[in-house]
Amino acid sequence: MQEALEWRSIRVDRQGAEDLAVACGVPLAVAEVLTARGFQEAEEVERFFHPRLQALSDPFVFKDMERAVERIWLAKARQEQVVVLGDYDVDGVCSTALMIRMLRSLGLRVEAVIPDRVKEGYGFTLAVLDRVVEPHAPTLCITVDCGTNSVEAVKRASALHMDVIVTDHHQPAAERAEPFAMLNPKLELLEEQQVLCGAGMAFKLMHGVIKRGREQGDRLSEEVDLRSVLDLVGLATVADMVPLTGENRIFVRHGLEQMARSQWRGVQALLKQVKAAGAPTCGMCGFQLGPRLNAAGRMRSAEEALRLLVSDDAVECAQLAGELDRLNEERRLLERRIYEEAVLQLEERKATMRSGLVCSDRGWHHGVMGIVASRISRQFRRPAVLLTIESDDSAKGSARGVEGFDLLGALEVCSPFLERFGGHRLAAGLTVKPGEVEAFSAAFEEAAAEQLGDRELPAVLAIDAWVEKDLLDASFHDAMKDMAPFGEAFREPVFAITGARIVGEPRVMGGKHLRLSLDWRGQRLSAVAFNVGLDEIPAGQLAVAFTFEENIWQGRTSYQLNVRGMKPAL
C-alpha cells in the first residue's frame, strides 16, 4: 500500500531556507517549506503567518457592485420581497444562510429557495424559478453560488418584472446570463478574487451593502457585525475545495477562529454532534462538518441543512444536527455499496476499459455519483465517470479527472452522445442521451487513451522537507500552526525522517490501524499509521514520511506523526 508510493523530494534553495529560518525564528524544515512555496523575506512570512481582515479588498472593485448595492437598499426602502436562491452543496447552503442572516438583520423581507438536486438540478433554472415566483412573488432575486450561465431563467425573471443580482464564482459559458447585476470574479481581471467561492462572493456583496449603509448613517448597518458570518464563509471555502491562497486564506483563518465562538445555534449543534475537541480545523470542516451539511442535499433536501444554519432555536438545531448525522451515515453506506458494485463492473470490463473508466447502473442514487467517481479515479489513477440510468434510458452522473488529463476536452469529444455537460478540468456533471451509454463509454475510453496512452500514472508522495536538525516538539508544531490553514493549492506539508526504529510492539487500533513508538536520534516519537497492517512495516531502520499533528485526548495535548509512508532507511 504505502510502500508502493513513489517518494519525490521537492527541490529547495537550502541557503535561502537557512537564512529565512534565522530571520523568522522557525525550524529549518519549516523554512524549507516556505522557501519552496515562494517566500523569501521575513516580512512576507510575517504577513502570511498573521493574515488580517483589513487586508481584504474593497468590495467595490467589482464593476457591478455599486449597482447591486443600490438595488438592495432600494428594496429595503420599498419593503420589497426578496428571495435568495442558493445551491444544494455546502457552499450554496452556507452562502444562502449568510445572505438570509445579514439581509434580515438589516431589516429586509427575505426568503430562501434551494433547488432539489434530482427534480430541478443545479442552479437557477426555469423549473426552480416557478417555485421562487409562486409562493413569494419577489421583485428582487439574489443568486448565490450559481446564476452566471442561467440565460433562460434570468430572461424569464425579467419578463416577470423581477430583477436578478447574480453572485457566483463558476466559469462562464460562451453564452451567459444578463441580470440586473453580475458579481463573478471569473468575468473580471481581479487576480486576488479569482479564487473566491460562492460564500466569499456573498460576503463581498454584504460587505458592500453594510459599508454603504454605514456611510449613509443607517442605524442597523452600524449594529450588524459582518464578522459573525465568517464561520460560514470559512466552512464553505474549505468544503468547496477552492485554493486556500490570497483572500481565501484570510477567510478561513478568521472563519475557524469565529467558528470556535460561533453565535449560530446550528454551527454549535454541528460541532457538538461531531464531538469537536480543541479548536476547529480545516480537516474538521472538510471531513466532518461539510459532509453532514452535504448529506441533506444528497439524500433528501438541502433545505434541512439551511434550516439548521438559520434557526436560533437550540432544541430544533440539536434535532436537525442529529438528523443530518443520520443522513450522512446513510450516505456513507450507500456510497460504499455503489463503490463496490462499480469496482465489480470494472473488473468484468478491464479488457476493454483501461484508460477511461465508465460505470453505470439503474437505481444508483444521484447524490453520491460525484463522491464514488472521485474514489474510483483516485484508486485507479484514471479519469472516471459514474452514471445512473433513468427510465427513458438516458443517464445522469459525474465525471472526475486526474492531473495531466483534460476532462472537459474529453467530454467535448464525446459530445455527440451527450445532452449536456459542464464543469472544469478535474470535475464535471453530464447527461447522456437515451440509449447511448455504451457508445459514450467507448468514446470516453478512446478519448482518454488519446490523451494518456498506455503510460502509468504513479501514486506520488511529495516530500516537502527532510527533517535533520530540528526537534519534533511543540515549537515545531507552533510553526506549522502559523502556516495553516492547509487545503487546495496549499496542502499540508509532508516531512520525512530517516534512521528511525520502532520501540516495542506496534499496537493495533480498530482492527486496521497501528500506533507506533519510534526512536529517532534520541527523540521518542509517537506515531499513527492508518490502514496499515503489521506485515507492511519494513524490517530494520526506517525512513518515515509524515504530517506532524497535535493530539488532544482527555484535556491533554501531545504531538504525533501521522504516517504517510514507510520504507527501509536511506
N, C-alpha and C positions, 0 to 999 in steps of 0.2 A: 504494500500500500504506500506508505510514506517513502520507503527506500527507493521506490520507482521514480520519484520526482527527480527532475534534473535541477541541481542546485546551480544558480548563476549569481555570482557576486557582482554587485553594482560598482562600477569604477568611480573613484573619488579622488579629488585633489588632496592628498594626505597633508601637505604642508599648510594648505588653506584651512583644512579641518583643525589642525593643531593650533593655528593662530586664532581661529574662531572659538575653540574650546577655552583658551586662555582669556580672550576678550569677554566672553559671555559667562564664564564660570560654569560650564556644563561638562559632563563626561565626554571624553574623546569620541566614543562610539556615537553619541547623540549628535555631536558636532559634525561627524562624517555624514550622518543622515541629512542634516540641514544643508551642508555644503553640496551634497549630491542633488538636492532639491532646489538649488539656485541661490541660497543665502550666502552672502559674502561679508556683510558688515554687521557689527554688533547692534547698530541702530535698527536695521531691518529685522533682526531677530527679536529685539525688544518689542517692536510694533506687532510682530507676528504672535509672540507669546501673550500679549495683552491687548487683544483687539477691542476697540472702543466703539460704542454705539454712535458716537459723534462722527465716526469715520464713514457712516452710511451716506450715500449720495443724496442730494436734493431730489425729492420725488418729481419735481417739475422739469427734470431733464428729459422726461418723456414728452414728445411733441403734443400728444392729445391729453396730457394730464390736466391742464388748465380747463379744457372743455369738459372733461369728466367731472372734475371737482365742482365747477359751476352748476352742472346739471344736478348733481346730488344735493347741493344747497338749495337749488330751486325746488326740488322735490320735497324737501323739508318745509320750505316756506308755504308751499301749496298743500301740504299734507297729502301728497300723492301716495298711492300704494306702490311699493317697491317689492320686487321679487329677486332673490339671489338664486341663480341656477348654478349648481356645482357638478362635480363628477363623483363617481361612486368609490374611488380609491381613497387612501389616507390623505393624500394631498388635496383632493377635491373636498372631502369632508371637513378637514381642518380649515381650509380656505373659507368654506361656507360658514362654519361656526365663527370664525374670526370676523367675517363681514356682518353676520347677524348680531353678534355681541356689540361691536363697535357702532354700527348704524343705530341700533336701538338705544344705546347709551347716549347718542346724540339727538334722540327724540324723533327718529324717522319711523314710519309704519313699514315694516318689512317682514316678509315671509320667505321661506326657502323651499326649493324643489330640487331633488336629486333624481336623475334618470334611473330607471330599472335596467340593470345590466343585460338581461335576457330579452325583455319585451321592447325596450326603447333604444338600447345600445348606448354608445359613448356620446357625450356632448349635447350640444344644443341642436336637436333635430325637430322636424315637423311633428313627430309623434309626441315629444315631450312638450313642445310649445302649446299643444292643445291642453295639456294638463296644467300649464302655467296660467293660461288665459281663463279657463272655465271657472275655477273656484276663486281666483284672485282678481282678475281684470286689472292688472297693473298698467301703469303708464310708463314705468321705467323698469327694465330688467338689467341686472348686473351679472354677467357670467364670471365664474372663477374656474381656472384650470381648464377652460375649453372656450370654443366660440370662434377662433380665428378663421376656420375653414367652413363655418356654418352658413354658407351662402343663402340657401333657400329659406332657412328658418329666420334669419335676420331680415330678409326681404319681406316675408310674411308678417313679421312683427311690426315692421314699419307701416305696412298696409293697414294694420290694426291700430295704428296711432300709438305704438309702444316704442319708445327709444331704448336702444340697447348699448350698454357700455361693456365692452369685452376686456376682461383681464385674463391673460393666457401666457403660456411660455412655449407652446408647441410650434414645430416648424410649419410655416405657412405653405400651402399648396400653390399651384400655378394660379388658380382662381380662389380668391379669398373673400371673406365677408366684408361688407361696407357698413359697419354700425355707426351709431352716433359718435362714439369714441372708441379707439382701438389702443389698448395698452399691452404690447407684446415686445419684449426686448429683441426677439428674433427679426423684427421688422425695422430695427433702428441700429445705428452704429454706436452702440453703448456697450463697450467691452466689459466693464465691471458687472453689468446687469445681465449679460448673456446667460449666466449660469443659474439665474433665479428659477425657483419652481413656482407653482400656482399660488401657494401661500405667501411666498416672497412678493409676488406681484400684488396680491390682495393687500398685504401690509403697506406696500408703496402707495396704493390708492388711498388707504385710510390715513396714512401719514400726511398726504397732500390735503385731504379733507380737513383733518384736525388742525394742521398748520394754518390753512386759510381761515378756519373758524376762529382761531386764537387771534389772528391778525385783525379780524373783524369784531373782536370783543365778545364772541359767543360764550356764554357762561358754561354751557355743558362741555364745550371744547376745552375749556380751562380745567375742568374737573376730571375728564376721562384720561386714563393712563394707558397709553399705547403699549407700554412695556408689558402690560398684563397679558397680552396675547402672544408674546414672544415664545412661550412654551408650545403653542400650536404651530408657529412658524418653524421652530426648531425640529419638532417631531415630523412635520410634513417634509422638510428639507432632507432629513435623513432617510425617511421611508421612500421618497421619490427617487433616491439614488442619483441626485444631481451632484456635480462636482462640489466638494467642500473647500472651495477656494474663494477668494475675494469676499464679497458681501455675505455669501453663504456661511463662511467661517464665523463671521460676526453673529449672524442669526443663530447658528447652532450653539456656539459657546454661551451666549447670553440666554438662549432658549432653554438650555439644560439647567442653567442657574435659576431661571424663572420657574421651571418645572418643579424644582425642589421645594419651592414655596408657592406653588400654584394656588390661585384663589378659586379655580374652577372645580366644582364638586366632581365632575366627570373625570377629569385628569387625576384627582385624588383617588377616586374609586378604582381607576385602572392601575395606578401604582400599588394600591393595596391588593388588588387582585393578583398581580404578579409577584407579590411579596418582595417588593423592591428593598434591597439592603444597600445602604450608602447612597451617594449622590447618583442621580440619573445619568446614564451614559448613552452614547450612540448605539452601542450594542443592545441596550435595553429597548431603545426606540425601534431599532431595526428588526429585532428578533422576538420581542415580547409585546410591546405596546402596539406597534404598527400592524402585525398580523391579526391581532384581535379586532382592531378597527376595520381592517380589510375583510375579515370574515363575514361581517354583516352584509356587505355588498356582494361578496362571492356566493354566499349560501342563501341569503334571503333578501334583505333590503338595507341599503346603506343609510336609510333614514333612521334606523335604530342607532347607528353609530353617531349620527348627527344629534339625535335627542340626548344622548349621553353627554356630548360636549356643550350643549346649550342649556341643559337643565341645571337648576340651582337647588333641587330637592335631593338631599343626601340619600334618602331611602330609595327613591327612583333610580338614582345613579348607581347605587350598590346593586340593585336588581339588574339594571341594564349591563353593567360590567360583568356580572355573573353570567348573563345570557350570551354576551359576546365571547366569554371564555368557553362556554359550552359549544357555540358555533365554531370556534376556532379548532377545538378538539375534533368536531365532526369533519371539518375541512381537512385536518391532518390525516384522518383515517381514509377519507375519500381520495385524497391525493396519493396516499400510499398504494391503495388498490389500483388506481388508474396507472400509476407508475409501473407497477408490477405487470399489468396487462400490456402496457406499451413495450416493455422490455421483452416480453414473450413474442410479440409481433416482430420486433427487430431480430430476434434470434431466428425466427422462421424465414425471414426475408433477407438475411445477411448476404446471400449470394448476389442479390440484385440491388441491394441498398447499402452502399459503402461510404459515399461522400455526403449526401443529403438525407437526413432521417425524417420520414413522414409516418406517423401513426394515426389511425382513425378508428372510430367505432361509434355505434349508435348508443345513445344514453349516457355518454360521458358528460359530466357536468361542466357547463360553460365556465363556471367561476374558477376552476383550477387549471385550465388549459395552459395558461402562461407559466404557472409555477412548475408543472410537470415538464413542459418544454424546456425550461431553464435547467431543471435537474438532469434531463436526458442529455442536453447539449454539454453540460459540464462533465458528466460521467464519460461520454463517448468522444468528447472533444470534436464534435461535428455540429454543423447547423441542424436544428431540429424543428419540426412542425407537429403540433398536436391538434387534431380536428375532431369535433363531434358532428356526426351526420344527422341532418334534420329529416323530417318526414317527407319532404319533397326531393330528397337525395342531394340537396345542396349540403355544404358543410361549413362550419364556422370554427375558428380557432386562433391559435397564437403561434408565432414563429420566434425562435431565438437563434442568434448568430454566435460566431466566435471571432476572436481577434484575427484580423487579416482576411476577413470574409465580408463582402458587401451584400448584406441580406436583402436590402431593398432592390439592389441591382438584379439579384437572382429572382426575386418575385416579379420584377418587371419583365424578365424573360418568360416567366410563366403566366403573364397577364392574359393570354387567350383563354385560359381556364379559370380565371378569377372574375368575380363580380366586382370586388373592391379589395383594396389593401392599403395599409398606411402604417407609418412608424419611423424607425431610423435604422442605422446600420446594424444594430445588435438586437433589436426587438421590434416586432410588428404584429398587427392583427390582420386577419384576412377572411374572406368569404369565397368559397369555391362554388362554381356553377353546378347546377343539378347534374348528377351523373358523371362528373369529371374528376372525381377524387383520384382514381387510378392514373388517369392521364396527367393530372397535376403532379402526382408522386413521381412519375417517370421524368417529367420535365424538370422538377426540382432536383432530382438526383443528377441529371445531366448538367444543369446549371452549376451545381455545387462542384461536380467533377471538373468542369471547365475552369473554375477558379482555384480549386485546391489540388487537383490531380490526385496522385496516389501518395502524396507526402504525409507523413505522420505529423500531428500537431502535439508535441510533447507537453506533458504537465511540468511546468516550470515553477520552481520555488526561488523567488528572488531574495537574495541575502543583502540587506541594506548595509550591514556593518558587522565585522568580526570583532568581538569584544576581547581585548587583550590585557589592558592595564586597569580597567575600571572595576570597581566593586559593584556587584549587582545587589543594591540595597535600596533603602528609602530615598536617598539622594538621587539615585539613578531614576527611580520611578517618578520623583518630583519633576525632573527634567522632561521625562516622557509626558507627564500630565500637562506641562506647559505647551507641548506640541499639539495636543489634542484640540479639537475633535478630529478623528480619523474617519475616512469614508471614501466615497467615489472621488477618484483623481487625487486623493491624498490618503493613501492607505496606511494602515498601522505598520510601522517598521518591523521587519523581521531581523533579529540578531542571531549570531551564531557564536559558539564557543567550541574549542577542540581540546581534547585531553581530559574529558570528564569521565568519571567512573561511577557506577551505581553502588550505593552503600546499602547493605541489607537486601531484603527481598521486596520486589515491587508488590504493591497491594492492588488487587483487582477491585474496581468500583462498578457497580451496576452491571456486572457481567461482561462489559466490553470496553472499559476504560482503565487506565493504570495511574496510580500515584507512585512517584519515584522520589528517592532521596539521592542527590548527586553530590559528589565531591569534585570541586574544580579549583585547583590552585589553592587549596586550603579553605575555600569557602564551602559551606554546606548549603546546598540549594534544594528547595522543594520544587517539584515539577509534576504536571499532569499531562497525560498523553491520551487524547480521546480517540476511540475506535482503533486502538492498537492492542494486539494480543501479545502475550508473553513470548510467543515464538517469533515475534517480529523484532525483538530487541537484539541488535548485533552484539556479538561477544567482544570482550576486551574494552579498551578505552574508546570513548565515543566523541564524535562531532555531533552537536545538538543545535538545531535551528529552532528558534522560539520567539514568541512575543512575551514581553515582561509585564505582568499584571499584578494588581492589588487584589487580595483576597480578604473579605470581611466575613467572619464567622463568629456568631455569638458575641458581637461587640468588639472582637479582637481583630486587629489588622496585621496581615502578613503579606509577603510577596512571593510570587511563584513564576516559574517558567511554564508557559503554555506551549507544549512541544508541537512543532510543525513538521519536524523531520529528524531522523537519527540515522547515522551511518558510522562505520569504523573511523576512528580518528585519523586525521590527515598526517 
